[in-house]
């Protein structure tokens, strides 16, 4: 199958800031689900927040797309990344759907519930492996990553944000050093720390199913939603919130400046201001980094979490890749 080695000028600029560093490849525990058939894009179009039609359009369509599947109340069920595997419009549409591995069974049931008579087949892809690639730059070779990935099934920029690098899909057991010469296999916990630092949610811990709201989860900032595509399941609340233009809470990266308690910070812990006002809730994290849903009015204040008799201090930051006026 043809490699999707997509050049991205913005990503190359980001790579230049890491001069001399090798690409770090992180094995992800996310699952891949194949959606294949003449009506694959039309089928997914009615279930996801983003416009899926570019994945099957002619021309220089993006090879990857970020989206959420919502419930009828407009809350997030699954965060997904879609990948185009077919090479041209003459081929049968073949789309890979990346999701949290813990919800693989439930997302299959969700898709099959709405499949009805669509000409679509849905099946897991256990023979494929998924990697996150944070690219570096070998001295004297500014474009080494796209050029040397000639054994990958698919290599594409992460559609959520440039700071997240690339997504790589290969056969199980593939040799990463042959796919990306000079690359290093990293600890997946370092990948999660990187995305927490950037405020990028991923999976059911960061986006609790039936709880998280797409716009509070920064879906619009991460290129994950279309406001012009028409109806999809759960779109009413999202469209109304967007047109009102008022979002009081957002997912933000947080940092704990002090050593944490031995058991760490429990998911869902309430975050307070110094005066005791409710500021939000902690979602998940790793070490001193994490992600939390916070009221924007309290972003620049000192914050704390009360754990039994202990008080844990933390601070929130606004990611640099956000639009400049986003936190106002």
Buried (B, 14 or more C-beta within 10 A) or exposed (E): EEBBBBEBEEBBEBBEEBEEBBBBBBBBEBBBBBBBBEBBBBBBBBBBBBBBBBBBBEEEEBBBBBBBBBBEEBBBBBBBBBBBBBEEEEEEBBBBBBBBBBBBEBBBEBBEEEBEEBBBEBEBBEEBBBBBBBBBBBEEEEBBBBEBBEBBBBBBBBBBBBBBBBBBBBEEEBEBEBBBBBBBEBEBEEBBBBBBBBBBBBBBBBBBBEEBBBBBBBBBBBBBBBEEBEEBBBBBBBBEBBEEEEBEBBBBBBBBEEEBEEEBBEBEBEBBBEEEEEBBBBBBBBEBBBBBBBBBEBBEBEBBBEBEEEEBEBBBBBBEBBEEEBBE
